[in-house]
Structure formats: C-alpha cells, structure tokens
Amino acid sequence: MDWHSLSKEEVLTHAGSSLQKGLNAAQVEEHRKRFGANRLAEIRGVNPFFLFLQQFHQPLVYILLAAGTITFLLKDWVDTGVILGVVVLNAVVGFLQESKAMRAVASLSRSLTREATVIRDGRKQRIPAEELTVGDVVLLQSGDKVPADIRLFEVRELRIDESALTGESLPVNKEDTVLPPQTPLADRSNMAYSSTLVNHGTAVGIVVAVGDQTEIGKIGKMIESADILTTPLMQQIARFSSLLLFVIIAIASLIAVLGFVRGERLIDVFLSTIAFAVSTIPEGLPATLTIILAIGVAKMAKQGAIIRKLPAVETLGSASVICSDKTGTLTQNQMTVQKIAAGGSLYHLTGIGYAPQGEIESTDGSSPLKNLALRECLIAGILCNEARLIQQNGTWQIEGDPTEGALLTAGYKGGFSLEALTEEFPRLDVIPFESQHQYMATLHEDRKNGQKTIYLKGSAERVLAACRSRLLADGTEEALDIASLTQEADTMAGEGFRLLALARRLADPFQNTLSHDDVQKDLTFLGFQGMIDPPRPEVPRAIETCHKAGIEVKMITGDHRLTAFAIARKIGIVKDPHSSTPAVLEGKDLAQLSDEELVTAAEKTSVFARVVPEQKLRLVQAIQARKNVVAMTGDGVNDAPSLRQADIGVAMGMTGVDVVKEVADMVIVDDNFVTIEAAVEEGRGIYDNIKKFITWTLPTNVGEGLVILTSVIVGSILPILPAQILWVNLTTAILLGMTLAFEPKEPGIMERPPRDPKEPLLTPNLAFRIFLVGAILCLGALSLFFLAIHSGRTEEIARTIAVNFFVVGELFYLFNCRSLYYPFTKIGVLSNPPLLLGASVMVVLQLLYTYLPLMHTLFQSQPITALDWLSVCALSALLYGIIELEKTLRRSRRK
C-alpha cells in the first residue's frame, strides 16, 4: 500500500488505530498474528557440515586429493601431509566465505532499535521494538532510531538521517502532508523508515510495516537473493583444473593400457602410471596462489584497503567498471560554502570542510572587507544558526545540521566568531526551521545601542518573497529586482550548490518576541551563500588514471540530480556535459525502463541520482549483463544488496555500517576513492604475478609428464622417480615460484585496458611458451639421462643429473618469467630481493640433495661430477636464451 499517498483518516482506517488511544490489547494480539513480529527473518542456511563438505566438490581439489592418495601409497608421509593440509585449508577458507551472507543478515537484524515509545490503550509506554505491530502509535524524538516503517503526523521540526537507506547526504526534513503515489522513496517526506536516525525534532506516527515488510526488511531479502559471483580467476582456475583432470586421467589410463598390452609387471605399470600422474599434478599451485594473494592482501592493507576475501585481490585487477557512491567516497562529506553573492559581487571561498581556515576572494577585484552586504550576510549566517563548531583531536567537527555548520565556517573565514557575535548581539527569540515554512528566523539585540534586528535564512524563493529591498556593498539599499536575483540563484543551483538566502529587518526597540508575521514582508535581502560537499582534491587524478586504464567510473547516489551532476563534472566522470546521451538518470527514470532498456542506459550513462536500493541492484546486474567486471562501493544498508551482487563489493571503513562490511569483499579504511584506484593497480600487479607463476610452474609439469610418457612409449626405465618429482615440484614452487609474488608492478600497468574476463588463463602465446619450455626440459633431461646411462653410469647418478637439470632449468627460466614481455633487466636486476634469496637457498638445497647421504637414502640420489654440473648449467642457459629470443621476436611483431 502507498501509505505516503493516503490522508490521515485513510491511514487510521486501514491501520485500525487511533492517534489518541492507539491500539488496545486485543488489537495488538490480532495484528501481531496477522503481520508477525517486528524482526527480520533469519536465513535458512545449509547445514554447516554439508557446507564444509561442498568445499571439496571442485576439480582442483580432486587433483590434490589424487596427489595426496598417490604420495600416501608411496608412503611419503611429509608430502602427503603438506598436500592434504592445503586441501583442508582451502576448504576452511571456502566455508567461512560461504557463510558471510548469513552474517550480513544477522548484522542487519542487529541494526534495528531495541525499544520504542508507543501509545496503547490511551497510555504512553516503552516497549521492546520487536513487539511493535501495524497500527501502533509511535512517538519519535531527537536521538531515536526509527523502530519500524511509520507514516508521520504532528511533525515538529523533524529531520531524519536516511543516508544508510537512501544515500541522501544530508538529514531529510519531514512534514505532515499527502504525496502522489509515484513519489520516490527518497522524497517521501511524510514517512520514517526502520533503522534510520532522528536527527532533530519530534513527531507522532502510525506503524505501517514491520519486520520483513519494512524497507530495511526488503533489503535483507535482496541481500539473500543476490547472486554470489565467482571471481574471474576462480572461474579460470576451475576451467583449467577440469581440463587438467581430464588430460591426466586420459593419459594415465593410456599408459596403464599400454603397459598391460606389453605384458609388463603390475607393479611396473602401477609405478609408471603414478609417476605420470604425480609429474603432471601442479601440487604447489593452490598453496602458492594462496600465498601470492595473501601477500597482495598485506600490500593493500598498507594502502588502507582491507581484503576480506582472498580472490578479491585479483578481481580488482580485472575490474572494467567502478560504481561509486558520491558522499564521502568522491567527496569530503563536509558541506562547504564555496560561493557568496552579496552587494552585487560574487565571492569564492577557499578551504574545504569545517576547518575555519581559508580566504574570501572576490571574482571582480572588489575588496571583501569593504562590502557591507557581504559582512551582514556572514553575520546573519552565524547568528541565525543552531549549530556549533568543535575541535577534537585536531579535527574540526560539527554539532548540528551540516548546512548550518557550513555557514559558521564561512563566517569564521570572514573574521567573525560565534562567541564574539553572541556576546555582542544576544538572541532574544527564535522561529525554528520547519519544512512547511522553509525558513528560520532569530531576533537579536545590539548591546551597544539597544537596536534590535531580525535575521532570516531559508530557501531563495521564500526569502526573496519577504524582501522589499537589497543591501548594496556601500551599505545603501536599492529596490529589489526579484527576476535578476532569481536568475542568479538558478545559476548557482545549476552548478550543484545548495543555496541559502539571507535577509534582515530592523525590529521595534521594545520587541522581545518573534512571530511568523514579523518575517513576511519589508525585509532587506543580504545575499546568497552557496554550499556543496566538495570533491576530494585527489579524486580527479584517480578517475583520470582509471579512464586511461580502460575502467569506466559511474556515480550511483541517492543525492539530488544537479548536485550529482556538478560533482561528476568537476571530477571528470562526465567527460562531455553537452553529449546527446543523458548525463544523469534519476530513480524515477530507471523505474520506467525494462531490463533490456536498462542495460543500454547503464552502458551510456555515468551518473545515476535519487536511486533506491533495488535500483542499485538492477544497475549492477545491468552493467554485468555486458560482461563487465564490476566493483561497487557503498556505506549504507541500501548498498548491501548491490555490493553482494557486484564482482567485488567495496565497503567504507569510516562511515560504513556493519551490514555492508559483512557483505563486502574489501573495506576501504579512509573511505577514499583514491584508495580504490590504488587497489585496482595493485590487483593488476598481483594478477600479473599469478600469470608469471603459472607460466613458470606448468612447464615443469609438462616436461616431467613428457619424460615419463616418452620413457613408457619407448619402454625404457623411468628417468625420474615419483618421489623425485615431488621433491622438484614442491621445493621449487616454495623457494623459486613463490618469490614471483614479490615482483614489482611493471611500467605502464595502468595504461592498458582491463583484461577480458573470458580470456583464458593461458593465452595462445603463453601456452606456446609453456609447451616450448616443457619440451626443452624434456629433451634436456632425457638427453642427459641417456647419455649418462650409455656412458656406463648408474641409474641413480643418471636420475640425479636429470633432477638437477629440471631444478637448474627452472632457476634460469625463473628470470625469464620476471616479466612475460620485457627482459628482466628492464624491471631491475635487484628489484626483487626475495627472488635472489630463494634462488640462493635452492642452490644450497640442491647441493644437499646431491651430496648428503640422508638424501641418497630418501630420494635415491647420488653425487655427480663438475662436468655434469657444467652440462646442466649450459643446457639451462640455452633454455634462458631461447625464451629471451622468443620474447624479443614477440615485441618486434607488436611494433
């Protein structure tokens, strides 16, 4: 039901209540049975045990379990423990991630207030908010959290902070009126919604919705129903793992069949099959990927981005669209007077926020100090004011309404102070601001001469209508030109400024009280003060960087159209304000669009204003429909469903409520868009390093698999045993491959477009390189192995030479992989100290493998000669040279 469009009598009739007496006990019981309790329903989650088991239902986990089974059969207890430990760790992390939606709704439930003041049976009483029902008469006052959705009556100066629900940056003025049925949520001035905060004033209201039927309850349902999208990396890993699993099973089966056909012993067939499976399973891949992502988490934390979900680190790097809230993320979240029109001159105020530091600068060369109209305009802004400026821990903050705080700050910049003016012009009476009147007025006495003055501030339309003259810069007055001043006001409002007009009138010397009749006519207009929540100064550069990187930035806000457009134009989101495509779409426009039309509109439009939660969710879905990877920021309850739907949800750490932090993949500590841009850059670097690691590690598996497959086909002994394969794969992955996580970001990383989410993990070029390196490793290992056998050396020595070639070949190839495009010398020979340390430790460890008797017992290795080492290093250097040549040829083709 559109409660906001009903009259008081209709509301009371439908709710079955009375403003004077409220509900009686029988009605309360009946309504609670009908409408339920005033609490949010809990999510019916999957049984935790089954939820945990589901984490093992993944192709990559199948491979790991197979590897663990094989090492167990080989009685290699250490490797079995490591592999199975990785499986269990991944399952635990996945289990915790899957349950975040349930935590989010639980957090949403906690956001509801616990008690409410109601009238029942004609008596005022305090009850638990959970016991409220439709028809209850609720009393609201400053400081209350609204306990349910309420239709308001008997409103007295009521202002409610609805930012968590609608995104509106300033407290909303409420009034007792009847509105059209199609009025958007953010403009329903006769409604108060559950979990919002009463900032000022009082009201009486009738509860019209409780629990899941409230607007906050609908958001809870949207959080639960929004899709949880798998990150691009996880999708690619899943596809790659499925393919790898199929290939391993197929070739291992072929090897087994080939062995049986030849009549080989069962144990030999089993050993060959196990050797091939172990050689092709990248045991170190999941653990190293987790570590690379974890290192990325640590890097981002230093920049103020807290990652709640590891894959989100990489997802940021693939983001193609960032949907950002306006207030606090792109702007300062501090209303600031930036323009004053007074005495025929226009002035610009420097400084941002509530800190009283800054200058008043004239745009026409006139002196601000000599403009008496400007002086009176500033004094009026200070005296006709209920706010206070305070300084805490070196930071200036506002107590009261943000717009009034902006007026105080402007006055301080003009050389005035609240304390001095209050002492000189004490207040005698006040008419508080009420939305139906659109103004506030105060009466003051000049202690020096006993003269009394009325100051008025309010909307331009209302104040100008009460004025008969205009104060000039020299202190004289002229007849009021309403048309000219209205045009001036429209110009400032069109630039996104929230405008307040100020006026004064001399009062009777004996007047000590103030009435509305005193401010209806004969006032003198003093000037306009234009304020705005200014953009963060560093944001335009960050947005420009995103555009260069091929990332679109869209503003989705609950604020007004003109304000949103003005900010978007200043920071560069709107590139061409004169384009034929719509610069701004409002919620009422979106409501008229079908899903297909919305997809097109979302692609062409960069600014969306006055949107409600379900429209934010629809927008994210529409943008994703064009295969975009979407990062969505938010701080209020209204943002939670869209954050969960987005590929990566970004919550604000300072202003964000618990609900969005639970839903989000990442929390920005300083609420600054620049931190998001830096995180995107870091994410790209992390994805680069993941690709470098995969490009480095897979050739080893390919080479080992080819060695085993070749030996099986030709019917020779195995050049490398399963335990030796595990030694190579796990030690090199930890000591060599993992160090690629510390590679610095390559030049120009934010000058290339986002990668296509459909792009395979291994592009054709990288796949070619992997198989080229794998083939070289296979040929080199087979050559060295059979050369040693034919020269009369033992199988143990020949295998030790082959194992060392794999390790040293990987070591040389590691330097190739420091950049997949450039030679590593371009990115700095010493720019990755952990890599140099890991390489040194690997060399020492391989010497122990070759010459330590304990290793001879564990891995059947034997000492080799200096000539053997020379052959191993020569072939490895040849491998390095071939890959550098291939990279050079590829760079030349790009040119």
N, C-alpha and C positions, 0 to 999 in steps of 0.2 A: 504494500500500500504506500502511496506517495503522501506520507504524513505531512510533509512540508507544504503541500498544496491545500490542506484542509483547514477550515476555520476552527476556532476553539470549541464551539459546540459540537462540530463533527468529530473532532478528536476525542472529546469526552464521551460521546455516544459510542463510537467504535471501541474505545478502550474500556467502557463500562465503569467510569470513575467520576469523581467529583473533586474539584480543586480544593474545596473547603474541608472535606472529610476524608478524601482518599478512598481506599478500598477497605471493606470490612473483612473480618477473619474468614468468613465463608467464601467471599470473592477471591481472596488470596489463595485459598486452597484450590478452588476451581481453576483459577488462572495458572497456577503452578503445574497442575496436572495437564493443562492444555498446552502451555508454552514451554514447560520444562524449567530446569534450574538455570540461573544466570551464571553459567560456567561453560567453558569450551570443552567439547568432546575430545577425548584422548584418541590418538591414532591407534588403530589395531595393528600393531606391528607383527612381523614374522617372529616366530619363536626364536629366541636368541641362539639356541643350539643349532637349529636348521639354518639360521642366518650365517652362523660361523661355518657350517659345512658347505654352504653355497660358495664360499670364497675359494674352495678347491676345484670348482667346476669351471676351469679355464685351461685352454690348450697349453699355455706356457707352464702351468702347474703340472699338467700331465707329463711334460718333458722332464721337469725337475724330479717328479716322483719316480719316473723311469730311471733317471740318473741315480737317484738315491737307492733304488732297488738294485741296480747293477753294482754299485760300489758296495752295497751290503753283501751281495752274493760273492763279491771278490774279497770280502772280509776287510775292506778298507774302512775301518771304523771312523777315522778322523774325517775323511771326505764325506762319508755318509752323514755324520753329524752336522757338518757345515751345510750341505745341500738341504737336508730336511729342516735345519734351523731357518734357512732362507724361506722355505715354503711356509713354515708356521708363522714367521714374522710377517710375510706378505698377507697371510690370512687374518692375522690380528689387526693389521692396519686397515684392510678392507672392511672388516667387521665394524670397526669404530667409525669409518666413513659412512657406511650404510645406515647407521643409526642416528645420523645428525638431524634428519628431518623430524624424528620423534622428539629430539631435544629442543628443536626450534619451536614446535607447537607447545611443548611444556613451558618453554620460556614465555611464549605468548600468553599462556594462561596466567603466569605469574604477574604479567603486566596489568591485569585487572585489579582495581582497587578492592580493599577488603571490607570496607564499611560504607554505609550511605545513610544520610538523614532523610527520613520519609514522614509523610502524614498518613496514618492509618486509624480508622475509627475516630477521626477528628483530633487525634493526639500526635504531636511530633515525637518521634523516637529514632534511635540509632540502631540499625540492624546490619548484619553481615550482607555485603553486596550480593552474595550468592543467593540470598533469599528474595531478591527483587523479582518482580514479575510485571507483565504488561498491565498498565493501568495504575501502577504505583505513582504517587505524587512525591517527587524528589526535590529537596531544597539544595541549591548549589550556591557556593560562595568561594571567594578567592582562596586558592591553595588546594581546592578539592580536585581529585581525579574523577572524571565523569564515570559513573558506575555502569551505565547501560546507554543505549540509544534513546534520546529524550527529545520530545517536542517541547519547545520553550514557551513559557508565558511569564508575565510580570517581570520582564527583563529590566535590570537596573545596571547600566554601565558595564555590561558583561562583555569580557574579552576572553577568548579561549585559544590556547596554543594548540593548533591542529596539525603542526608540522609533521608529526610522526605518522599521521593518517593521510594527509593530502599533499604534503610537501610545501604548503604555504609558509613563507619565511617569517611572517610577522603574525602576532596574535590577531584573531579574527573578531571583529565587532559583531555582536549578536543583537537581534531585535525581535520583538513580537509582531510578526507580520504574516501574511499569506503569500506564498510564492507560486509561480507557474509550475506545473508538473514536471516539465523538462529541465528544470534548474539543475545544473551540475552539482555534484557532491560538495565541491569546494566553495560554492556560492550559496549554500543553504544556510542562511543567517538565522533561521528560526529553529535550527537543530543543534543538539550537542551529542557527540558520539563517544561511545565507550572507549576508555583509556586515554582520552585527551585531557588536557590540564586547564583548569580555570585560572586565568592569569589575573583577572580583576573583576570586581562587581558581584552581583547576585542575580538569581533567577529562580523561578519555580517551574517545574516541568513535569510532563507525563511520560512515563516509560512506555516506549512503543516497540522495543525489540530487546530481547535478552539472549545471552549465550551465543550459540552458533548463528542466530538470525541477525545479530548486530553486524555492522560494517567490519569490525575487527574480527568477528567470527567468520565472516565470508573470506577474509584474508587468510585465516587459518586453513580453511578448506582449499584455497588456491595454493598455499604452500604444500599441502599434502598431495595435491593433484598435479603440480608442475613436474615436468619431466626432469629426471636427473641424467644429464647428458654425459656420455663417456668422452674423455678428452681425446683430441686428435692423436696424441702419442699412444695412448692406451688402445685406441682403435687400430692403429698401425701395428703395434706390438701383437695384438690379438690376431690380426690377419697374417702377420709374418709367422707367428708361433703355430697357427693352424697349418700353414703351408709347410713349415719345417717339420712338424709332427708327421704329416702325410709322407713327405720325402724320406724321412728316417725309417718309418715303418716299411715303406715300399722297398727301399734298397736293402734294408736289413733282412727282409723276407727273401729278396732275391739272392742275397749272399747265402742264407741258410739253405735255400733250394739248390743252389749251385753246389754247395758242399755235400748235400745228400746225394745228388746225382753222381758226383765224382766218387762217392763211396768213402768219404773221409770219416774219421772217428767222430763220434757225437761230441766229445769234449772239445775237439779242434773246431768243429762247426760252431759250437756254443761260444768259444773264445773269440773267433773271428767276428761273429755277429755282435757280441758285447763290445769288442774293440771298435767296430764301426759306429755303433750307437753312441758310445762314450765320446768318440772323436768328433762327432757332428753335433752333440748337445752343447750349447754355449752355457756351461754351468755358472760361469761368473757374470753372465749378462744381467739377471734380475738384481743381484746384490749390488753390482756396480752401478746400475741405473739408479737404484735407490740412494746410493751414496752420492752420486752426481747431483741428484735432485736435492738431497739433504744439504749438500754444500751450497747449492743455489739458495736454499731457504736461509742459510746463515748469512749469505751475502745480502739478500734482500732485507733481512731483519736489521742490518746495519743502516739501511737506507730508509727504515721506517715502514717496511711492508712485511707484515706477519703472515706467513703462509700456514693455513690450517689443513691443507690437503696437498701432499707432495706433487701429484701431477699438475697442479695448478701453476707450478713454477714454469713448466714448459708451455702450458696452454697460453700463458700471457704472450709468449714469443710468437704465437701464431694468430693473435688477435687481429682481425681486419676491421672491426668496428668497436668503438668505445662509447657506450651510452652513459652519460654522466649527469648526475644531479647538479643543480646550479648552486644552491645556497651552501656555503661552507667548503665546497669542493673546488668550484671555479671562482668563487667569490670569497670575500673576507668574513662573511657572516657578521658584519658590523655596519649598521646603517651610518652613512656619512653624508653630511651636507657638502656638496661639491659646487653648487651654483646658487647665487643670490641675486635676484633682480630687485633693485631698490633705487629710488630717486632718479630714474631714467638711465641708470648704468647697470651693467652686468658684471658680476664678480665671480672669480674662480677661487675655490679654497683648496689649498694643498694639505697633505696629510691624509692618513687613512685610519678609519676606526674611531674608537672613543678616546684615544690619547689626545689630550688638548695641546698638541704640537702641530704647527702649521701656520701658513700665512693666508691673508685675504688679498688677492691680486686683482687689479682692475683689467678689464679687457679693452678699455678705451683710453687708458692713460690717466684717468682721473684718480685723485688720491682717496683711498677708502677712509682715511681718518677724517677727511673734511666733509664726507657725505653724512649729513644728519639723518637722512631717511634710513641709510644703512645702519647707523648707530641705533636708532629706535627699533628697527626690525630685529636686530640682535638682542636688544634688551627685552623686547616682547617675547622672543623665543625662550629666554631664560626664565622670566617671571611667570609667564602663562604656561606652567610646566609642573609636572608631578614627579619627574624622575630625579635620580641622584647619580653623580659620578663618583666612584670609589676606586682606590688603587690598592690592589692586593698582590703581594709578591712581585712588585714591579710592573704589573699589568693593570691597565685601566679597564674597569668593567662598569656595566650599567645596572642600576636598580630601578626597575620600572619599564615603561614602554620604550622600545628601541628608537622609534621616531623622535620621542622627546629627548632621549639621550643624545641623538644627533644634533638637536637644536642647542643643547647645553654645550656640546663640544665646539660648535660653530661660534657661540658666544665667547667661549674661552679664547678661541683663536683671534677674536676681535679685541681682546684685552679686558673682558669683563669676567666676573666670577659670581656664582650663585650666592655665596656667603655675603659678599660686599653689597650686591644689589638688594638682597633680602633685608639687610640691615638698613639700607638707605630708603627702600620702598617696601615696607612690611605689607603683607597681604591682609586684607580685611574680609574678603569673601571670595567665593569661587562658584562657578557653574561647571560641574564636571562634564567631561566629554560624554555624549550619548549619540549613538549612531543615527537616531532619527533626526537629531539637530545638526550633526556634522560640525560641531564646533565646541571649543572650551573657552571660558572667559574668566578673568580674575580682576578684582578691584584692589588697587594699591594706594597708599598714602605717601606723599613726598614729605619726609620728616623735616626738611629744611624750610619749606614754605607752606606746608599744610595742604597743598594741592592734591587732588585725588584723580587717579587715571584708571580707565578700564582698558584692559588689553584683551584682544580676541585672536584666536588662531583656529583654523579649520580648513575645510575644502575651499578651493578657489571660487567655485560657484556660490557657495553660501556666504563667504566673507565679502566678496565684491558686491553682492546684492544688498549688504548692510551699509555700504560706504557711499558717501556723497562727494568726497574729495580725495586727493592723493598728495602725500608729503613729498616735496622735492628735496634735492640734495642740500640746498641752502636753508632749509627749514621752513620755507614758504609752502603754501598749498595751492593746488590748481584743481579745477573741476575734473571729475573722474571720467575717463574715456574707457568705458567698460569693454567696448569692442576691441580696442587695442590691447588692453591687459588680458582679455580672454585669449586673443591670438598668441600673446607672449606665453601664457600658461600652457596652451595647447602645444606650442613648440617644445617647451621643456618636458612636458609629459610624453611627447612623441619620442624623445631621446631616452625614455625609460626612467625618468626621475619621478619619485613620489613627491607630490607638491603640497606644501602647506602655505596658505596665505595668512598674513598677519596685519592687524589693524589696531587702532586705539581711539579713545574718545575721552575728553575731559569730563569728569563727573561733578555732581553738585558737592560743594565743600562739606555739607552735612550728611552726605550719603555714606552709610556703613554696610549696606547690604546690596546684593546684586540679584536681579531677576532677568528673565529672558527678554522682557520688554526693553531693557536697557541696552541691548545689543542688536536691535532690529534695524536701526537707521542712524544716519548722521555720524557714522564713524569715518576716520581718515585712514586710507589704505597706506600701509608702510612698505610692503614688498612681499616677494615670493622667496621661499627657501626650498631648493630642490635637492632631494637626497636620494641616495641609491646605495645598495650593498655593492661596493666596488669590486671589480675583479682582482684576484691576486696578481701582483705585478709580474710574476714569473710564468703565469699560465700561458700567455700568448706565444712565448717561445716554445713551450712544451707542445702546444697544439700544432704549431708550425712544423716541429720535428715529427709529430705523428703524421701529418699530411705528407711530408717528404718520404716517410716510411710506408706510404700507401694505406694508412689507417684512417678511416673516417671517424670523426668525433661528432656525436649527436647529443644535444641537450634535451633531457626529459625532466620537466619540472612541474610542480603544482602552482608555480607563481603566475603572475599576470603576463599576458601576451607581449605588451610593449616593453615591460621590464626584461623579460626573457630575450626578446629580440635585440634590445640595446646592449645587453651584456654579451650576447653571442656575436654581435657585430664588432664590439670592442676587442674581443679576444681572438677573433679570426675563425670562429665556427661558421659564421655566414660569410662566405667569400665574396659573393656578388649580391648585395641587397636589392639590386634592380632586376634580378633574374625573373623570367616569366614563371618559373616554378614557385610554388608557395614557400615563403621564407619561414613561416610559422603555421603550425596546425594546432588547434585547440582541441580539448577533450570532446567538446560538442561536435566538432568536425569529424573526429575519429569515430564517434558513435554512429555516424551515418554511413560509414564505409563497410563494405563486405570484406571478408578475409582476403579475397583476391585483390580488391582495390587497395586495401591497407598495405599489402606487400609492395605495390608500386609506389604508393605515397611515402612509405617508410624509406624507400630507397632514394627518393628525390628530395626529401625534406630533412633538414638538420636540426630544427628546433620544434619541440612539442611542449605546449603550455597548458596549464589547467587540466592536467590529466589525472585520472583516478587510478587506484591500484590495478583493477582488471585491464585497464587500457595500457598500463605499463607492461603488463604480462603479454598482452596481444602484440604490442610493438616489438618486444624482444622476439617473440615467435615469428612475426612477420619478417624481421631482419634476418633471422636464421633460415627462413624459407629460401633465401637466395644463397644458401651455403656459406654464409658469413660465420666467422668465429667471433662471438660477442662477449665483451666484458661489460658488466653493468655495475654501476656504483649506486650506493644508497645508504641512508642512515635511519630512516623511519620504518615503522611497521608496514606502511604502504609499499615499501620497496621489497619486502621479503619474498613474495611470490616470484617477482621478476628476477631477483638475484639467484633464486634457486633454479629458475629456468635457464638463465644465461650459462654460456660455456664456462665462464668464470665470474662469480659474484664477488664484488669488492665492497666491504663494509667500512664505514668511517669509524675510526677508533675513538675519537673525542666525542662526537655527537651521536654516534650510532647506538641504538637500543640493543638489548641482549638478543632479541629475536633475529635481527639481521646479522649479528656476529655469529650466531649459531648456524645460520643458513649459508653464510658466505664461505668462499674458498680462501679469501685473503682479507686481511684487515689493515687499513692504512692508518698508521698511528697519528699522523698530523693532519688527516682529512684533506690533503693537498693533491690536486690533480697531477702536479709535477712528479710526485712520488709514484703515481701510476705509470706515467711515461717512462720514468727510470726503471720501474719494474718490468715494463714491456721490453725495454732494451736488454735488461739482464736476462729475461726469459729467452730472447733470441740467442743470446750468447750461450745459455745453457743448452738450448736445442742444438746449436752448432756443435757443442762439445759432446752431446749424446750421439750425434751422427758420426763425429770423429771416432768415438769409442767403438761404435758398431762397425764402422768401416775398417777399424783396426783389428777388432777381435774376430770377426767372421772369417777372414782369410785363413786363420789358423785352423778353424774347424773344417773349412773347405779343404785345405791342404792335408790335414790329418785324415779326413774321410777319403780323399783320393788316394792317399798312400795305402790305407787299409784295403780299399776297393781294388786297387791295382794289384796288390800282393795276392788277394783272393783270386782275382781273374787269372793271373799267371801261375797260381799255385805255389807261390814261394812262402817262406816263413815271414812272420809279421816284422816289419822294420821298427815298429814301436808298439809297446805293450799298453793295455788299458790303464794300468796304474801310472805308467809314464805319461800317458796322455792327460790324465787327471792332474798330475804334477805340473805339466806345462800350462794347462788351461787355467787352473786356479791361482798359481803363483804369479804368472804374468798378468792376469786380469787384475790382481790386487796391487802388485808393485809397479806395473807399467801402465796398464789401461786406465786405472783409476786416476792416475796423475793428469790425464787429459781434462778432468773436471776443473783443474786449476788454470786452464788456458785462458789468457786474457781475451776480451772481445776483439774481433778483427776490425780493421778500419772499414768505415762505410756501412756498418751493420744496420744503421737506421736510415739508410738511403736506398734500401732495396724493398720491394713490395713484400707484403706478408706471403708466406708460402700457402699454396693451395692445400686445404685440408684433405683433398682427395689424392694429393701427391703421395706416392708410395714412400715408405721409409727408405727404401733403396731405389734411387733413380737409376735409369739405364746406365748412365755414366759411372755411378758408384758401384752398381752390380758388376759392370765390366772390370772395374779396378779390383774388386774383391776376388773375382774368379781369376784375374791375371795374377794377383799376388798368391792366391791359393795354388795355382798351377806352378808358379815358380818355387814355392815352398815344397810342393810335392816332388817336382823334378829334382830339386837340390837335395832333399832328404833321401830319395831313392838312389840318386847318383852316389852320394857319399856312403850310404849304407852298403850298396852292392859293390862299390869299389873296395871298401874295407873287407867285405866277405871274400871277394875274388883275390885279394892280396894275402889271404890266409889268416886273417884276424878273427877273433871270436865274435859270436853273435852279440855278447854283452857290450864289447867295445864298439861294434858297428852301430848298435842301437844308441849307445851313449853319444856317438858322433851325430846321429840323426836328431836326437833330442836337443842337443846343443845348437844344431843348425836352426831348429824351429824357434828356440829361445832367442838366439842372437839375431835371426832374421826378423823376428817380431820387434826386437830392440831397435834395429835400424829403421824398420818400417814405421815405428812409433814417431820418429822425427818427420817422416813424410806426412803423417796424419796430424801433426800440429796445426796444419792448415790443409784443407781439402783442395785449395785452389792456388795459394801462394807458396813459395818456398819458405821453410820455417825461419830462414834468416831475416825475412821481411818483418816478421812479427816479434823479432828479438830473440837472440840466441839464449840469453839468460833470463828471459821474461817469465819462465815457469820453473822456479827452483825446485818444487816438489818432484817434477819430472826428472830432473838431473839426479836428485837424491834417490828416487825409486830405481832409476837405471843403475846407479852405483850399487845399491843393495841387491838388485837382481843379479848383477855380475858376481858379487861375492857369494850369493846363494847358489848360483850355478857351479861355481868352483867347488863349493862344498858337496854339491850333488855328484860332481865328477870324481872328487878325490877323497871324500870322507868315507871310511869303512862302513859306518852305520847306514849311509845312503846306499852303499853297494848291496847291503842286506835287504833294505826296504824296497829298492827300485831296480835291483839287478843292473846297476851301472858299474862302469869300470874306468880307470884313468885312461886319458888319451894323450897323444904327443903334441908338441908345439906345432908340428906340421899340420896335424889335424885341425888345431885352432886356426891356423893361417888359412886353410881351405874353407873352414866355416865362415870366417870373417870376410874372405874375398867374395864368396857367393852372396853373403848378406849385403856387402857394399854394392854388388852388382844389382841386387834387388832394389836398393835405395835409388841407384842411378836410373834404372828403368822407370820407376814411378815418377821421379822428378822430370824425366823426359816426357812422360805421358802428360803430366800437369802443364808443362811448357807448351806442348802441342795444343792442348785444350785452350789455354789462354790466348794463343795466337789465332785460333779459329774464332774466338769470341770477338776479337778485334776486327 
